[in-house]
């Protein structure tokens, strides 16, 4: 299938999942309120943080080696699955240890049930395995199946949340139970889809494991640093303010990050294409993708800025209006990072993910102190300002790196 067709399918699917995600957020915000929404955000953010820190970039390297080692797919896939299970178990045990430390719980999760935190942590191996299977599909350029898996993941989440929150009238406990069932359902669905495409013989090899870990680490540090750029501010907000503030800020971030739908769809396909294309083809493809990204994201940003107040009131209610100003302050950084995402996928596809690590690290080193300085003074608006500055720095350094290697 062509780059254009894969991109259109990916964009169409991500558009549907975007609306499903918005519906999910509406359900959570309307039924749980600002405080409950803040608690839910922190509960699911902890496993994401642990996976981001300890995932070793296996999903990233799986895409790369599945695309490169087509004659040894059994070895690559089974090695990736084995690493994922081992890492997932280690991270799960680490998470259990962390939440058992009263000091850490008192700092970041002071008003959250220990049982809910534990449930989220127990799902870590399953979430990681789902991610790895999805990466296999992406590496095989099976974007129809890859997108179908993502679509059903969102459908499972919406369905279970609707059942537990709307029909059964449950609150935070129902939301967590829906989270568990949607995670299990997505893993099962991914396994069935992959098995229909290829029956994999379990043949993990030490050489493949070393290759996956070695290449994964090159991109992992960059992905980890960028993840911290995206989500560490949530923990800083929780530490310096309250769960209610996290609830407001989570809405600001959720709405603003929907603009990454465009670079997300294009970048997902670009990485796979660059990995298997010649330098001449890459020189033509990436600038074209960037031009489309700049135009579409800029128009979308302006429209969102004009309509954001009405969207918040319509979708989440007057109670969430404190999310408006932080949302507007996030938009400049969201726009600049949209371009950086395209260029970063180009660099990763060339086998140069460490260049993205440099850019993200500089950004994070600026982001953390800015959050600490600005949040006490400006609240969650300060977190938005810090993020916009950090995202723009990422764009500047990524653009410089791209120019350096594409000449």
Residue pairs with C-beta under 8 A, 6 or more apart in sequence:
1 9
1 141
1 143
1 144
3 269
3 270
3 273
3 285
6 141
6 143
6 269
7 265
7 266
7 269
9 143
9 144
9 147
10 143
10 146
10 147
10 265
10 266
10 268
10 269
11 261
11 262
11 265
11 266
12 147
13 147
13 148
13 150
13 151
13 265
14 147
14 150
14 261
14 264
14 265
15 261
16 151
16 154
17 150
17 151
17 153
17 154
18 258
18 261
20 154
20 155
20 157
20 158
21 154
21 254
21 258
22 258
22 315
23 158
24 154
24 157
24 158
24 161
25 251
25 254
25 315
25 316
26 315
26 316
27 158
27 161
27 162
27 165
27 166
28 36
28 37
28 40
28 161
28 165
28 175
29 37
29 247
29 251
29 315
29 316
29 317
29 320
30 316
30 317
31 165
31 166
31 171
32 39
32 40
32 171
32 172
32 175
33 247
33 319
34 244
34 247
34 248
34 319
34 320
35 243
35 244
35 247
36 171
36 172
36 175
36 247
37 247
37 250
37 251
38 238
38 242
38 243
38 244
38 245
38 246
38 247
38 248
38 250
39 111
39 112
39 116
39 172
39 243
39 247
40 172
40 175
40 176
41 234
41 246
41 247
41 250
42 108
42 109
42 112
42 234
42 235
42 238
42 243
42 246
43 112
43 116
43 117
43 120
43 176
44 120
44 179
45 231
45 234
45 235
46 95
46 99
46 109
46 117
46 120
46 121
47 95
47 120
47 121
47 123
47 124
47 127
48 227
48 231
49 227
49 231
49 235
50 91
50 94
50 95
50 121
50 124
51 91
51 124
51 127
51 128
51 131
52 223
52 224
52 227
52 228
52 231
53 91
53 224
54 87
54 90
54 91
54 94
55 87
55 91
55 128
55 131
55 220
55 224
56 83
56 87
56 213
56 216
56 217
56 220
57 215
57 216
57 217
57 218
57 219
57 220
57 221
57 223
58 80
58 83
58 84
58 87
58 128
58 132
58 135
58 212
58 213
58 216
59 131
59 132
59 134
59 135
60 135
60 215
60 216
60 219
60 220
60 223
60 348
60 353
61 80
61 211
61 212
61 213
61 215
61 216
61 219
62 76
62 77
62 80
62 132
62 135
62 136
62 139
62 212
63 135
63 138
63 139
63 271
63 272
63 275
64 139
64 215
64 275
64 351
65 76
65 80
65 139
65 208
65 211
65 212
65 215
66 73
66 76
66 77
66 135
66 136
66 138
66 139
66 140
67 139
67 140
67 141
67 272
67 275
67 276
68 275
68 276
69 75
69 76
69 208
72 208
73 140
73 198
73 200
74 200
74 201
74 202
74 203
75 203
75 204
75 205
75 208
76 208
76 212
77 136
77 198
77 200
78 200
78 201
78 202
78 203
78 204
79 204
79 205
79 208
79 209
79 212
80 132
80 135
80 136
80 212
81 129
81 132
81 133
81 202
81 204
82 204
82 209
83 209
83 212
83 213
84 125
84 128
84 129
84 131
84 132
85 125
85 129
87 128
88 124
88 125
88 126
88 127
88 128
88 129
89 125
91 124
91 125
91 128
92 121
92 122
92 124
92 125
95 121
95 124
96 118
96 121
98 104
99 105
99 109
99 114
99 117
99 118
99 121
105 112
105 114
105 117
107 239
108 235
108 238
108 239
109 117
109 238
111 243
112 243
113 172
116 172
116 173
116 176
119 176
119 179
119 180
120 176
120 179
123 179
123 180
123 183
126 183
126 184
126 187
127 183
129 187
130 153
130 183
130 186
130 187
130 190
133 149
133 187
133 190
133 191
133 194
134 146
134 149
134 150
134 190
136 194
137 143
137 145
137 146
137 149
137 190
137 193
137 194
137 197
138 146
138 268
138 272
139 272
140 197
140 198
141 272
142 197
143 268
143 269
145 193
145 194
145 197
148 193
149 186
149 189
149 190
149 193
152 185
152 186
152 189
153 182
153 186
153 189
156 181
156 182
156 185
156 186
156 189
157 178
157 179
157 182
159 182
160 177
160 178
160 179
160 181
160 182
160 185
161 174
161 175
161 178
161 182
163 178
164 170
164 174
164 175
164 177
164 178
165 171
165 174
165 175
165 178
168 174
170 177
194 200
218 353
218 354
218 357
219 348
219 353
219 354
219 356
219 357
221 354
221 357
221 361
222 344
222 353
222 354
222 356
222 357
222 358
222 359
222 360
222 361
225 357
225 360
225 361
225 363
225 364
226 356
226 360
226 363
226 364
226 394
228 364
228 367
229 360
229 363
229 364
229 367
229 387
229 390
229 391
229 394
232 364
232 367
232 368
232 371
233 249
233 367
233 371
233 375
233 383
233 386
233 387
234 246
234 249
234 250
234 253
236 368
236 371
236 372
236 375
236 383
237 245
237 246
237 249
237 375
237 380
237 383
238 245
238 246
240 372
240 375
240 376
241 375
241 379
241 380
245 379
245 380
247 320
248 320
248 322
248 323
248 326
248 380
249 323
249 326
249 380
249 383
249 384
251 312
251 316
251 320
251 323
251 327
252 323
252 324
252 326
252 327
252 330
252 380
252 384
253 330
255 304
255 308
255 311
255 312
255 323
255 327
256 304
256 327
256 330
256 331
256 334
257 334
259 297
259 300
259 301
259 304
259 331
259 334
259 335
259 338
260 334
260 337
260 338
260 341
262 292
262 293
262 296
262 297
262 300
262 338
263 293
263 297
263 338
263 339
263 341
263 342
264 341
266 289
266 292
266 293
266 342
267 289
267 341
267 342
267 344
267 345
268 345
270 285
270 286
270 289
270 342
270 345
270 346
270 349
271 345
271 346
271 348
271 349
272 349
273 285
273 349
274 282
274 285
274 286
274 345
274 346
274 348
274 349
274 350
275 349
275 351
277 285
277 349
282 346
282 349
282 350
282 406
283 406
286 342
286 343
286 346
286 402
286 406
289 342
290 339
290 342
290 343
293 338
293 339
293 342
294 338
294 339
297 334
297 335
297 338
297 339
298 335
301 331
301 334
301 335
304 311
304 331
305 328
305 331
308 324
308 327
308 328
309 321
309 324
312 320
312 321
312 323
312 324
312 327
313 321
316 323
322 380
323 380
325 381
325 384
326 380
326 381
326 383
326 384
327 384
328 384
329 381
329 384
329 385
329 388
330 384
330 387
330 388
331 388
332 388
332 392
333 387
333 388
333 389
333 390
333 391
333 392
334 388
334 391
336 391
336 392
336 394
336 395
337 391
337 392
337 394
337 395
339 395
339 399
340 359
340 391
340 394
340 395
340 398
340 399
343 398
343 399
343 401
343 402
344 356
344 359
344 398
346 402
346 406
347 353
347 355
347 356
347 398
347 401
347 402
347 405
348 356
350 405
352 401
352 405
355 398
355 401
355 405
356 398
356 401
358 397
358 401
359 393
359 394
359 397
359 398
359 401
360 394
362 393
362 394
362 397
363 390
363 391
363 393
363 394
363 397
364 390
366 389
366 390
366 393
367 386
367 387
367 389
367 390
370 382
370 385
370 386
370 389
370 390
371 382
371 383
371 386
373 382
374 381
374 382
374 383
374 385
374 386
375 382
375 383
375 386
376 382
378 385
